[in-house]
Amino acid sequence: MPRIAVLTASDKAAAGQREDESGDLAVRRLRAEGHDVVEKVILPDDRDAIAQQLRAWCDSGTVDVVITTGGTGLTPRDVTPEATLDVAERQVPGIPIALAIEGLEKTPYAVLSRGVAVLRRNTLIVNLPGNPKAVDEGLDVLIPLLGHIAETLSGPREHRTAADTGHELR
């Protein structure tokens, strides 16, 4: 199982003016699925602070996946995608596409999330919106992928073909 860190970007939650519902929900869901949530932090919507925390986690080798909540909208303070791209080595564009498709089944506003998914070293970073319902729906997409993501990021492996398994390609 992957080692996961959760980062919530919220000025109000960081100042203690609001409960961190989205980050707490992410931690509960991930742990309920048997994943090891090794750390959770709340930071203000500050691009440099978010990038610094992401960099520290990824470069330490202590986490396989970082899930961020918040800061993906259209306001000037929503800077989580920019902070994430600041530390990115490679993008993983299929994940935001899958999240948007899932979200569009519930609300047309899903397309307004600017979240990205990237790799830094051997860590995947995925941005989810700050709305708890959107986090829940996003985790529906991510949770089935997490084991394979961690396995893939842990190092080179041979990919088996259908012929290797005795199955025919369809």
Contact map, one row per residue, 1 for C-alpha under 8 A:
11100000000000000000000000000000011100000000000000000000000000000000000000000000000000000000000000000000000000000000000000000000000000000000000001100100000000000000000000
11110000000000000000000000000000001100000000000000000000000000111000000000000000000000000000000000000000000000000000000000000000000000000000000001100100000000000000000000
11111000000000000000000000000000001111000000000000000000000001111000000000000000000000000000000000000000000000000000000000000000000000000000000000000000000000000000000000
01111100000000000000000000000000001111100000000000000000000000111110000000000000000000000000000000000000000000000000000000000000000000000000000000000000000000000000000000
00111110000000000000000000000000000011110000000000000000100000101110000000000000000000000000000000000000000000000000000000000000000000000000000000000000000000000000000000
00011111000000000000001001100000000010111000000000000000000000000111100000000000000000000000000000000000000000000000000000000000000000000000000000000000000000000000000000
00001111100000000000001000000000000000011110000000000000000000000111100000000000000000000000000000000000000000000000000000000000000000000000000000000000000000000000000000
00000111110000000001011000000000000000011110000000000000000000000001110000000000000000000000000000000000000000000000000000000000010000000000000000000000000000000000000000
00000011111001000000000000000000000000000111110001000000000000000001111000000001000000000000000000000000000000000000000000000000010000000000000000000000000000000000000000
00000001111111000000000000000000000000000111100000000000000000000000011000000000000000000000000000000000000000000000000000000000000000000000000000000000000000000000000000
00000000111111100000000000000000000000000011100000000000000000000000000000000000000000000000000000000000000000000000000000000000000000000000000000000000000000000000000000
00000000011111111100000000000000000000000001000000000000000000000000000000000000000000000000000000000000000000000000000000000000000000000000000000000000000000000000000000
00000000011111111111000000000000000000000111000000000000000000000000000000000000000000000000000000000000000000000000000000000000000000000000000000000000000000000000000000
00000000111111111000000000000000000000000111000000000000000000000000000000000000000000000000000000000000000000000000000000000000000000000000000000000000000000000000000000
00000000001111111100000000000000000000000001000000000000000000000000000000000000000000000000000000000000000000000000000000000000000000000000000000000000000000000000000000
00000000000111111110000000000000000000000000000000000000000000000000000000000000000000000000000000000000000000000000000000000000000000000000000000000000000000000000000000
00000000000111111110000000000000000000000000000000000000000000000000000000000000000000000000000000000000000000000000000000000000000000000000000000000000000000000000000000
00000000000110111111000000000000000000000000000000000000000000000000000000000000000000000000000000000000000000000000000000000000000000000000000000000000000000000000000000
00000000000010011111100000000000000000000000000000000000000000000000000000000000000000000000000000000000000000000000000000000000000000000000000000000000000000000000000000
00000001000010000111111100000000000000000100000000000000000000000000000000000000000000000000000000000000000000000000000000000000000000000000000000000000000000000000000000
00000000000000000011111110000000000000000000000000000000000000000000000000000000000000000000000000000000000000000000000000000000000100000000000000000000000000000000000000
00000001000000000001111111000000000000000000000000000000000000000000110000000000000000000000000000000000000000000000000000000000011100100000000000000000000000000000000000
00000111000000000001111111100000000000010000000000000000000000000001100000000000000000000000000000000000000000000000000000000000000000000000000000000000000000000000000000
00000000000000000001111111110000000000000000000000000000000000000000000000000000000000000000000000000000000000000000000000000000000000000000000000000000000000000000000000
00000000000000000000111111111000000000000000000000000000000000000000000000000000000000000000000000000000000000000000000000000000000100110000000000000000000000000000000000
00000100000000000000011111111100000000000000000000000000000000000000000000000000000000000000000000000000000000000000000000000000000000110010000000000000000000000000000000
00000100000000000000001111111110000010010000000000000000000000000000000000000000000000000000000000000000000000000000000000000000000000000000000000000000000000000000000000
00000000000000000000000111111111000000000000000000000000000000000000000000000000000000000000000000000000000000000000000000000000000000000000000000000000000000000000000000
00000000000000000000000011111111100000000000000000000000000000000000000000000000000000000000000000000000000000000000000000000000000000000010000000000000000000000000000000
00000000000000000000000001111111111110000000000000000000000000000000000000000000000000000000000000000000000000000000000000000000000000000000001000000000000000000000000000
00000000000000000000000000111111111110000000000000000000000000000000000000000000000000000000000000000000000000000000000000000000000000000000000000000000000000000000000000
00000000000000000000000000011111111000000000000000000000000000000000000000000000000000000000000000000000000000000000000000000000000000000000000000000000000000000000000000
00000000000000000000000000001111111000000000000000000000000000000000000000000000000000000000000000000000000000000000000000000000000000000000001000000000000000000000000000
10000000000000000000000000000111111100000000000000000000000000000000000000000000000000000000000000000000000000000000000000000000000000000000000000000000000000000000000000
11110000000000000000000000000111111110000000000000000000000000000000000000000000000000000000000000000000000000000000000000000000000000000000000000000000000000000000000000
11110000000000000000000000000110011111000000000000000000000000000000000000000000000000000000000000000000000000000000000000000000000000000000000000000000000000000000000000
00111100000000000000000000100110001111110000000000000000000000000000000000000000000000000000000000000000000000000000000000000000000000000000000000000000000000000000000000
00111000000000000000000000000000000111110000000000000000000000100000000000000000000000000000000000000000000000000000000000000000000000000000000000000000000000000000000000
00011100000000000000000000000000000011111000000000000000000000000000000000000000000000000000000000000000000000000000000000000000000000000000000000000000000000000000000000
00001111000000000000001000100000000011111100000000000000000000000000000000000000000000000000000000000000000000000000000000000000000000000000000000000000000000000000000000
00000111000000000000000000000000000000111110000000000000000000000000000000000000000000000000000000000000000000000000000000000000000000000000000000000000000000000000000000
00000011110011000001000000000000000000011111000000000000000000000000000000000000000000000000000000000000000000000000000000000000000000000000000000000000000000000000000000
00000011111011000000000000000000000000001111110011000000000000000000000000000000000000000000000000000000000000000000000000000000000000000000000000000000000000000000000000
00000000111111100000000000000000000000000111110010000000000000000000000000000000000000000000000000000000000000000000000000000000000000000000000000000000000000000000000000
00000000111000000000000000000000000000000011111001000000000000000000001000001111000000000000000000000000000000000000000000000000000000000000000000000000000000000000000000
00000000100000000000000000000000000000000011111111000000000000000000000000001010000000000000000000000000000000000000000000000000000000000000000000000000000000000000000000
00000000000000000000000000000000000000000000111111100000000000000000000000000011011000000000000000000000000000000000000000000000000000000000000000000000000000000000000000
00000000000000000000000000000000000000000000011111110000000000000000000000000000001000000000000000000000000000000000000000000000000000000000000000000000000000000000000000
00000000000000000000000000000000000000000011011111111000000000000000000000000000000000000000000000000000000000000000000000000000000000000000000000000000000000000000000000
00000000100000000000000000000000000000000010111111111100000000000000000000000001001100000000000000000000000000000000000000000000000000000000000000000000000000000000000000
00000000000000000000000000000000000000000000001111111110000000000000000000000000001101100000000000000000000000000000000000000000000000000000000000000000000000000000000000
00000000000000000000000000000000000000000000000111111111000000000000000000000000000000000000000000000000000000000000000000000000000000000000000000000000000000000000000000
00000000000000000000000000000000000000000000000011111111100000000000000000000000000000000000000000000000000000000000000000000000000000000000000000000000000000000000000000
00000000000000000000000000000000000000000000000001111111110000000100000000000000000100100000000000000000000000000000000000000000000000000000000000000000000000000000000000
00000000000000000000000000000000000000000000000000111111111000000000000000000000000000100000000000000000000000000000000000000000000000000000000000000000000000000000000000
00000000000000000000000000000000000000000000000000011111111100000000000000000000000000000000000000000000000000000000000000000000000000000000000000000000000000000000000000
00001000000000000000000000000000000000000000000000001111111111100000000000000000000000000000000000000000000000000000000000000000000000000000000000000000000000000000000000
00000000000000000000000000000000000000000000000000000111111111110000000000000000000000000000000000000000000000000000000111100000000000000000000000000000000000000000000000
00000000000000000000000000000000000000000000000000000011111110000000000000000000000000000000000000000000000000000000000110000000000000000000000000000000000000000000000000
00000000000000000000000000000000000000000000000000000001111111100000000000000000000000000000000000000000000000000000000000000000000000000000000000000000000000000000000000
00000000000000000000000000000000000000000000000000000000111111110000000000000000000000000000000000000000000000000000000001100000000000000000000000000000000000000000000000
00100000000000000000000000000000000000000000000000000000110111110000000000000000000000000000000000000000000000000000000000000000000000000000000000000000000000000000000000
01111000000000000000000000000000000001000000000000000000110111111100000000000000000000000000000000000000000000000000000000100000000000000000000000000000000000000000000000
01110000000000000000000000000000000000000000000000000000010011111100000000000000000000000000000000000000000000000000000001110000000000000000000000000100100000000000000000
01111000000000000000000000000000000000000000000000000000000000111110000000000000000000000000000000000000000000000000000000111100000000000000000000000100000000000000000000
00011110000000000000000000000000000000000000000000000100000000111111000000000000000000000000000000000000000000000000000000111100000000000000000000000000000000000000000000
00011110000000000000000000000000000000000000000000000000000000001111100000000000000000000000000000000000000000000000000000001111000000000000000000000000000000000000000000
00000111100000000000001000000000000000000000000000000000000000000111110000000001000000000000000000000000000000000000000000001111100000000000000000000000000000000000000000
00000111100000000000011000000000000000000000000000000000000000000011111000000000000000000000000000000000000000000000000000000011110000100000000000000000000000000000000000
00000001110000000000010000000000000000000000000000000000000000000001111110000101000000000000000000000000000000000000000000000011111000000000000000000000000000000000000000
00000000110000000000000000000000000000000000100000000000000000000000111110001111100000000000000000000000000000000000000000000000110000000000000000000000000000000000000000
00000000000000000000000000000000000000000000000000000000000000000000011111000111100000000000000000000000000000001110000000000011110000000000000000000000000000000000000000
00000000000000000000000000000000000000000000000000000000000000000000011111100100000000000000000000000000000000011100000000000000100000000000000000000000000000000000000000
00000000000000000000000000000000000000000000000000000000000000000000000111110100000000000000000000000000000000011100000000000000000000000000000000000000000000000000000000
00000000000000000000000000000000000000000000000000000000000000000000000011111100000000000000000000000000000000000000000000000000000000000000000000000000000000000000000000
00000000000000000000000000000000000000000000000000000000000000000000000001111110000000000000000000000000000000000000000000000000000000000000000000000000000000000000000000
00000000000000000000000000000000000000000000110000000000000000000000001000111110000000000000000000000000000000000000000000000000000000000000000000000000000000000000000000
00000000000000000000000000000000000000000000100000000000000000000000011111111111000000000000000000000000000000000000000000000000000000000000000000000000000000000000000000
00000000000000000000000000000000000000000000111000000000000000000000001100011111111000000000000000000000000000000000000000000000000000000000000000000000000000000000000000
00000000100000000000000000000000000000000000101001000000000000000001011100000111111100000000000000000000000000000010000000000010000000000000000000000000000000000000000000
00000000000000000000000000000000000000000000000000000000000000000000001100000011111110000000000000000000000000000111000000000010000000000000000000000000000000000000000000
00000000000000000000000000000000000000000000001000000000000000000000000000000011111111000000000000000000000000000000000000000000000000000000000000000000000000000000000000
00000000000000000000000000000000000000000000001101100000000000000000000000000011111111100000000000000000000000000000000000000000000000000000000000000000000000000000000000
00000000000000000000000000000000000000000000000001100100000000000000000000000001111111110000000000000000000000000001010000001000000000000000000000000000000000000000000000
00000000000000000000000000000000000000000000000000000000000000000000000000000000111111110000000000000000000000000001010000000000000000000000000000000000000000000000000000
00000000000000000000000000000000000000000000000000100000000000000000000000000000011111110000000000000000000000000000000000000000000000000000000000000000000000000000000000
00000000000000000000000000000000000000000000000000100110000000000000000000000000001111111000000000000000000000000000000100000000000000000000000000000000000000000000000000
00000000000000000000000000000000000000000000000000000000000000000000000000000000000111111110000000000000000000000000011100000000000000000000000000000000000000000000000000
00000000000000000000000000000000000000000000000000000000000000000000000000000000000000111110000000000000000000000000011110000000000000000000000000000000000000000000000000
00000000000000000000000000000000000000000000000000000000000000000000000000000000000000011111000000000000000000000000011100000000000000000000000000000000000000000000000000
00000000000000000000000000000000000000000000000000000000000000000000000000000000000000011111100000000000000000000001111000000000000000000000000000000000000000000000000000
00000000000000000000000000000000000000000000000000000000000000000000000000000000000000000111111100000000000000000001111000000000000000000000000000000000000000000000000000
00000000000000000000000000000000000000000000000000000000000000000000000000000000000000000011111110000000000000000001110000000000000000000000000000000000000000000000000000
00000000000000000000000000000000000000000000000000000000000000000000000000000000000000000001111111000000000000000000000000000000000000000000000000000000000000000000000000
00000000000000000000000000000000000000000000000000000000000000000000000000000000000000000001111111100000000000000001100000000100000000000000000000000000000000000000000000
00000000000000000000000000000000000000000000000000000000000000000000000000000000000000000001111111110000000000000011100000000000000000000000000000000000000000000000000000
00000000000000000000000000000000000000000000000000000000000000000000000000000000000000000000111111111000000000000000000000000000000000000000000000000000000000000000000000
00000000000000000000000000000000000000000000000000000000000000000000000000000000000000000000011111111100000000000000000000000000000000000000100000000000000000000000000000
00000000000000000000000000000000000000000000000000000000000000000000000000000000000000000000001111111110000000000000000000000000000000001100100000000000000000000000000000
00000000000000000000000000000000000000000000000000000000000000000000000000000000000000000000000111111111000001100000000000000000000000000000000000000000000000000000000000
00000000000000000000000000000000000000000000000000000000000000000000000000000000000000000000000011111111100000000000000000000000000000000000000000000000000000000000000000
00000000000000000000000000000000000000000000000000000000000000000000000000000000000000000000000001111111110000000000000000000000000000001100100000000000000000000000000000
00000000000000000000000000000000000000000000000000000000000000000000000000000000000000000000000000111111111101100000000000000000000001001100000000000000000000000000000000
00000000000000000000000000000000000000000000000000000000000000000000000000000000000000000000000000011111111111100000000000000000000000000000000000000000000000000000000000
00000000000000000000000000000000000000000000000000000000000000000000000000000000000000000000000000001111111100000000000000000000000000000000000000000000000000000000000000
00000000000000000000000000000000000000000000000000000000000000000000000000000000000000000000000000000111111100000000000000000000000000000000000000000000000000000000000000
00000000000000000000000000000000000000000000000000000000000000000000000000000000000000000000000000000011111111000000000000000000000000000000000000000000000000000000000000
00000000000000000000000000000000000000000000000000000000000000000000000000000000000000000000000000000011111111100000000000000000000000000000000000000000000000000000000000
00000000000000000000000000000000000000000000000000000000000000000000000000000000000000000000000000000001001111111000000000000000000000000000000000000000000000000000000000
00000000000000000000000000000000000000000000000000000000000000000000000000000000000000000000000000010011001111111000000000000000000000000000000000000000000000000000000000
00000000000000000000000000000000000000000000000000000000000000000000000000000000000000000000000000010011000111111100000000000000000000000000000000000000000000000000000000
00000000000000000000000000000000000000000000000000000000000000000000000011000000000000000000000000000000000011111100000000000000000000000000000000000000000000000000000000
00000000000000000000000000000000000000000000000000000000000000000000000111000000000000000000000000000000000011111110000000000000100000000000000000000000000000000000000000
00000000000000000000000000000000000000000000000000000000000000000000000111000000100000000000000000000000000000111111000000000000000000000000000000000000000000000000000000
00000000000000000000000000000000000000000000000000000000000000000000000100000001100000000000000100000000000000001111100000000111100000000000000000000000000000000000000000
00000000000000000000000000000000000000000000000000000000000000000000000000000000100110000011101100000000000000000111110000000110000000000000000000000000000000000000000000
00000000000000000000000000000000000000000000000000000000000000000000000000000000000000000011101100000000000000000011111000011110000000000000000000000000000000000000000000
00000000000000000000000000000000000000000000000000000000000000000000000000000000000110011111100000000000000000000001111100011100000000000000000000000000000000000000000000
00000000000000000000000000000000000000000000000000000000000000000000000000000000000000011111000000000000000000000000111111111000000000000000000000000000000000000000000000
00000000000000000000000000000000000000000000000000000000011000000000000000000000000000111100000000000000000000000000011111111000000000000000000000000000000000000000000000
00000000000000000000000000000000000000000000000000000000011000000000000000000000000000001000000000000000000000000000001111100000000000000000000000000000000000000000000000
00000000000000000000000000000000000000000000000000000000010010010000000000000000000000000000000000000000000000000000001111110000000000000000000000000000110000000000000000
00000000000000000000000000000000000000000000000000000000010010111100000000000000000000000000000000000000000000000000001111111000000000000000000000000000100000000000000000
00000000000000000000000000000000000000000000000000000000000000011100000000000000000000000000000000000000000000000000111101111100000000000000000000000000000000000000000000
00000000000000000000000000000000000000000000000000000000000000001111000000000000000100000000000000000000000000000000111100111110000000000000000000000000000000000000000000
00000000000000000000000000000000000000000000000000000000000000001111000000000000000000000000001000000000000000000011110000011111000000000000000000000000000000000000000000
00000000000000000000000000000000000000000000000000000000000000000011110100000001100000000000000000000000000000000011100000001111100000000000000000000000000000000000000000
00000000000000000000000000000000000000000000000000000000000000000011110100000000000000000000000000000000000000000010000000000111110001100100000000000000000000000000000000
00000000000000000000000000000000000000000000000000000000000000000001111110000000000000000000000000000000000000001010000000000011111101100000000000000000000000000000000000
00000001100000000000010000000000000000000000000000000000000000000000111100000000000000000000000000000000000000000000000000000001111101100000000000000000000000000000000000
00000000000000000000010000000000000000000000000000000000000000000000010000000000000000000000000000000000000000000000000000000000111111100000000000000000000000000000000000
00000000000000000000110010000000000000000000000000000000000000000000000000000000000000000000000000000000000000000000000000000000111111110000000000000000000000000000000000
00000000000000000000000000000000000000000000000000000000000000000000000000000000000000000000000000000000000000000000000000000000001111111000000000000000000000000000000000
00000000000000000000000000000000000000000000000000000000000000000000000000000000000000000000000000000010000000000000000000000001111111111100000000000000000000000000000000
00000000000000000000010011000000000000000000000000000000000000000000100000000000000000000000000000000000000000000000000000000001111111111110000000000000000000000000000000
00000000000000000000000011000000000000000000000000000000000000000000000000000000000000000000000000000000000000000000000000000000000111111111000000000000000000000000000000
00000000000000000000000000000000000000000000000000000000000000000000000000000000000000000000000000100110000000000000000000000000000011111111100000000000000000000000000000
00000000000000000000000000000000000000000000000000000000000000000000000000000000000000000000000000100110000000000000000000000001000001111111110000000000000000000000000000
00000000000000000000000001001000000000000000000000000000000000000000000000000000000000000000000000000000000000000000000000000000000000111111111000000000000000000000000000
00000000000000000000000000000000000000000000000000000000000000000000000000000000000000000000000000000000000000000000000000000000000000011111111100000000000000000000000000
00000000000000000000000000000000000000000000000000000000000000000000000000000000000000000000000001100100000000000000000000000000000000001111111110000000000000000000000000
00000000000000000000000000000000000000000000000000000000000000000000000000000000000000000000000000000000000000000000000000000000000000000111111111000000000000000000000000
00000000000000000000000000000100100000000000000000000000000000000000000000000000000000000000000000000000000000000000000000000000000000000011111111000000000000000000000000
00000000000000000000000000000000000000000000000000000000000000000000000000000000000000000000000000000000000000000000000000000000000000000001111111100000000000000000000000
00000000000000000000000000000000000000000000000000000000000000000000000000000000000000000000000000000000000000000000000000000000000000000000111111111000000000000000000000
11000000000000000000000000000000000000000000000000000000000000000000000000000000000000000000000000000000000000000000000000000000000000000000011111111100000000000000000000
11000000000000000000000000000000000000000000000000000000000000000000000000000000000000000000000000000000000000000000000000000000000000000000000111111110000000000000000000
00000000000000000000000000000000000000000000000000000000000000000000000000000000000000000000000000000000000000000000000000000000000000000000000011111111000000000000000000
00000000000000000000000000000000000000000000000000000000000000000000000000000000000000000000000000000000000000000000000000000000000000000000000011111111100000000000000000
11000000000000000000000000000000000000000000000000000000000000011000000000000000000000000000000000000000000000000000000000000000000000000000000001111111110000000000000000
00000000000000000000000000000000000000000000000000000000000000000000000000000000000000000000000000000000000000000000000000000000000000000000000000111111111000000000000000
00000000000000000000000000000000000000000000000000000000000000000000000000000000000000000000000000000000000000000000000000000000000000000000000000011111111110000000000000
00000000000000000000000000000000000000000000000000000000000000010000000000000000000000000000000000000000000000000000000001100000000000000000000000001111111100000000000000
00000000000000000000000000000000000000000000000000000000000000000000000000000000000000000000000000000000000000000000000001000000000000000000000000000111111100000000000000
00000000000000000000000000000000000000000000000000000000000000000000000000000000000000000000000000000000000000000000000000000000000000000000000000000011111110000000000000
00000000000000000000000000000000000000000000000000000000000000000000000000000000000000000000000000000000000000000000000000000000000000000000000000000001111111000000000000
00000000000000000000000000000000000000000000000000000000000000000000000000000000000000000000000000000000000000000000000000000000000000000000000000000001001111100000000000
00000000000000000000000000000000000000000000000000000000000000000000000000000000000000000000000000000000000000000000000000000000000000000000000000000000000111110000000000
00000000000000000000000000000000000000000000000000000000000000000000000000000000000000000000000000000000000000000000000000000000000000000000000000000000000011111000000000
00000000000000000000000000000000000000000000000000000000000000000000000000000000000000000000000000000000000000000000000000000000000000000000000000000000000001111101100000
00000000000000000000000000000000000000000000000000000000000000000000000000000000000000000000000000000000000000000000000000000000000000000000000000000000000000111111100000
00000000000000000000000000000000000000000000000000000000000000000000000000000000000000000000000000000000000000000000000000000000000000000000000000000000000000011111111110
00000000000000000000000000000000000000000000000000000000000000000000000000000000000000000000000000000000000000000000000000000000000000000000000000000000000000001111111100
00000000000000000000000000000000000000000000000000000000000000000000000000000000000000000000000000000000000000000000000000000000000000000000000000000000000000011111111000
00000000000000000000000000000000000000000000000000000000000000000000000000000000000000000000000000000000000000000000000000000000000000000000000000000000000000011111111000
00000000000000000000000000000000000000000000000000000000000000000000000000000000000000000000000000000000000000000000000000000000000000000000000000000000000000000111111100
00000000000000000000000000000000000000000000000000000000000000000000000000000000000000000000000000000000000000000000000000000000000000000000000000000000000000000111111110
00000000000000000000000000000000000000000000000000000000000000000000000000000000000000000000000000000000000000000000000000000000000000000000000000000000000000000110011111
00000000000000000000000000000000000000000000000000000000000000000000000000000000000000000000000000000000000000000000000000000000000000000000000000000000000000000100001111
00000000000000000000000000000000000000000000000000000000000000000000000000000000000000000000000000000000000000000000000000000000000000000000000000000000000000000000000111
